[in-house]
Amino acid sequence: MIKISNTESKTTPAKKNIQLKNISVKDLRLIDTDTGEDISQEVINEIPDEIDTINFKITIELPDEVE
């Protein structure tokens, strides 16, 4: 499942939240953009062996809109 929501700018920057549920661990791929290193296996190694799916949330601060 994927759920996307937007929060308008107030005293903090506007944000977009992306919630992901029941995502396959075996297909997980994460890249450290500072180094270009694929950190997927390092993250997967921290997940207990009996866990096949995970849930996570991504929050993105959106730039101010230019009018």
Order of alpha helices (4+ residues) and beta strands (2+ residues): beta-beta-alpha-beta
